[in-house]
Every structure is written in structure tokens, then in C-alpha cells.
């Protein structure tokens, strides 16, 4: 299946199901029927993390499910169209899970790390409502990007999957090379930078970068920081 054919079919399915493309939940790739409107997004995400989504679903590209399900690998043809992630017209067998593939899809903002941590610090029902919205957005196209394979696999230990920390690291590397702004524009990362001369990286909450190097301090320390992060 050529990339444009799949993308056109995906747009048609979005229209048929009355879902805006940027609100399409790629966990749908592991469910045959449309995701029920009244399904809790948190419950669905936990089912995905527990490897309970075992069907080959709507608009699946990888044809994987269960323990091999990986939402950010499903929009392969979109990545290919935007960023030329593969130089051949068709993906090779096992390309989507190939450990040697140079560029791979990545979820920028992880839900589960902060959700699990929030149980220690949160009691506000409003925050729980925000988590429902966060869960609904986690596996949408706007939370996906591509990264080199080695960075995709290794950034968790450094950043705990907080995308602002990853961006800060990239800023420190690209800024002296005078290519930071080009990188941000190329990968549509403008929402993560400040509107200043250097396009400095915006922290998810005040003082977040002070926690770099500390496993625990990278996570929200109280409900205020948690609320700022989710927002």
C-alpha cells in the first residue's frame, strides 16, 4: 500500500466516523470496531499498556497487536510523507519493529509515568478530569514525532519521557550550530518553545529543568506542578 493511498483511506475513515484527524486515537489500530464514545480514555490507555488490545483494528499499518502494539509506529506513512523516513516506496517486512531502522516514531509526552506518580500526590477531582483529556490525546498524531532509534530507546533514563527535557537537551546541542530554529520548524515543535529571540524551550512547570539529573525530581512534586504539566 502506497503512503498516499493509506493516508487518503485514513482521512476517509475519520470522516466516516466523524472524528477530526488530529483527534484520531491510534489505539484504534488494535480494535476492530470504532472506539465507543462512552469508553473511558484512561481505561482504554491502561488496557493498551496491559497488552489487552489484541485485534487488528481500523487503519492498522503494522498489523501488530497485543504485546507488539505500538501506537507511534502506526502513522508510518504520515512520517514518510512529512520527513522521508524511508527511501523506498514500500516498507520492508518488519520495518515498523526493526531495531535497526534509523528513524522511528516516538510518543513525545508519556501518560503512564505521570499518571502512576500522581497517585502519590493528587487528590483533586479536577486533575482526574484533566487526566481523562490527557489520555484521549496521548496517542493522537499531535503527540507523535520521529527520533533516531538510539535516542528513541534511550531518552527515558535521561528525561523520564518529559518532552520539554528532551527538547532542552536538543536546544543545547543545536543552538550553537545555528540550526535550532530550522529543527523546530521542520518537526512542528513551535508549541514547546518560548516566543523569544532564541526560541528557548518552555518548561512544563517552573523549575522543571532544575530536576535534570535526579530521577525523582523530574516528576511533579505536588498538585500545583502536576496541574501545570497536564495543562
N, C-alpha and C positions, 0 to 999 in steps of 0.2 A: 504493500500500500504506500503510495507516494505521500509525502508530507502534506501537500495542499489538499489532497483528497481526504485525508483524515481530519484535517482542520475544518474543512467545509462540512464534513459529516458531523463533527462535534458542535459547530455552530448551529446546524440544523436540529440536533438533539436538544441543545439549550433552548432554542425557540419552541420546539415541540413541548418541552416540559415547563416552559415559561420560567426559565432560570437565566438570570444575567450571566454572561460568560465569566465575569470576574467573581461571581458568587458560586460557580460550579465547584462542588466538593469532589475532589478526585478520589475519595474513598468510594465513590460511585463505581469506580473501576472494579470493585470487588463485591458488588451487589447487583444481581440480575434485574430486580425491579427498581423503579425510582425510589430514592430515599423518602420515607414517609415525612410529610410536612410536620407532624407532631412528634417526630423522633427527637429525643434529647441529643444535642450535638456533643455534649460531654460523654454521654453513654456510648454514642457511636464511636467517638475517638478512643475511648477505653476498650471497646470491642476490637478496634483495629490494632491497638497496641498489644492486646491479648491474643492476637492472631486468630480471631474468631470469624473474620470476614474471608470466607473460603470459596466464594463463587467467582467465576469470570464475568465481570459485570459490564455495564454500559460504557462504551467507548474505551474499553481496555486496550492498551497498546502492548504491554509486556506479556499479557496472557499469564500472569502470575497471580497468586492469591495466598491467603493464609500466612504462613511464616515467611514467604517470599514476597509478600505485598510491600510495595514501596512507592507511596503516592508521588513523591517528587521525581520519580523516573517515568511516570505515565505521560507527561506532556512532551515527550521526546521530540515530536515533530514541530512543536512550537519553538523549543530551544533551537532546533536545527534551522528553522526559518529565520529566527532572530539573530542567532550567533554562530551559525555554521559549525555546530558541534560535531558534525560528522561529514567527511568529504565525499562520501558515497551517496548515491541517490536512495539506497535502501539500507536499513540497519542490518547488521550481521546477526546471525544466531547468537543468542545470549548477550547481545550488546548491552542491554539495559542493566544487567547484573555483572558485567565483565569487570573484574577488578583492575584490569589494565587499561580500561577506557580513560582517556586523558581528561576529558571534561565530563562531569556528572551532575545531574540535578541535585539540588540541595534545598531543604526547608530552612529558611532564614531564622524564623522565630519559633523555637520549640515550645509546645504546650506543656508536655508532661512534666518537665523538670520543675517549672514554677508551680504547676498545679499540685504536685506532690508536696512541695515545700510549703505551699500556702496553708496546708492543714495544721502547721505548727504555729502560724502567726495570725490567721484570719478568722474572723467570726461574723463579719459584716455580710448580710444577705445581698446587699447591692454588689459586692465584689463577686459573689457567686453568680449573679446575673451577668456580670461582665465576663466571667469565665465561659459562660454559655456562648456569648458572642465571639470570644477568642477561639473557642473550639470550632465554631462554624467557619472561621476564616483561616484556620491553620493550614488546611490542605487545599486552599484556593490558589489560583495562578499568581496572585499578587504577593504570596509569601514564598514563592519559589525563585530560585536563581540557578546558575551553574557555577561550579568551582572546580579547580584542578582536583583530581582524585585524591592526592595526598592531603590536601587541605580539607576536603570534604570529610575524610576519615579521621583527621587528627585535631580538628578545631575544638572539639568538645572539651578536652582536657584543659585547653587554654582559656576558653571563653564560656564554658558551661552552656554553649549554644545561644548565648545572648548576642544578637546580631550587631548591636552597637559596639561591643567589644571587638568583634571580628573586623568591623569597619574601621575602628580606631587603629588597629594593627596595620590594616591596609593603607590607611592615611599616612601613618608614619613611614611606610615604605615608598608609596607612590609620590607623595608631596615633594620630596627633594628631587625627584626625576621629572617634575613638571608635567605629569600625566594623570594626576589625581582627578581633575575635573572631567577629562575625557573618559576615564574609567567609570565615574559616577553616571555620566550621561549614557554611555554605551549600555550599561546594565540597569538603567532606570532606577537609580538609588537616591534620587533627589530627596525623597521624604526623610531620609536618615541623616541629612546634613543641614547645618545652620545656614541661614541667609547672610553670610558674611563674606569677606573678601577671599578667604582661603577655602570656604566650604568645609569648615571644621565639622567633626562628627557630633551629632546631638546625642547626649546621654539619655538613656531611658528614664533615669531618675537622677536627681542631683547627687553627685559624689559617687556615681556608679564606677567610674574609671579608677577611683581610689582603691577599689577592691581587686584590681587586677593582680594576680599572683596569689590570691587567697581563695581557696576552693569555696568556702562558705560565704565570704563577703560579696561574691559576685551575685548572689541571690538576694532578693528583697529582704530587708531586716525587720520590717514592720509593715503594718497595713497601709500606711501612707505611701511607702515606696512601692508596695505591691499594686496599689491603685494607680499610681503614676505609670507603672510599667504596662499594665493592661490597657490603660487609656492610650 
